[in-house]
Amino acid sequence: MNSCIVAKEFLTKSLLNVALPSLAGAGFEAFLRRTAGEILDIAVREVISDLDRIIFDEETSDVTS
């Protein structure tokens, strides 16, 4: 599920790179880029957290089995 968020944000950022220069001023474009960057940071942290949980749950299961 979280990998879908990352993919969506990547595609959104790609769209922003093409569409923003003609639709908004430089200040607004910078704001949107910072916001997209923050969203990507959060999404990546969530994916890493999910992977850590999966890996450690599997290791715990292997040890207790």
Secondary structure as UniProt FT lines:
FT   HELIX           2..23
FT   HELIX           26..64
//
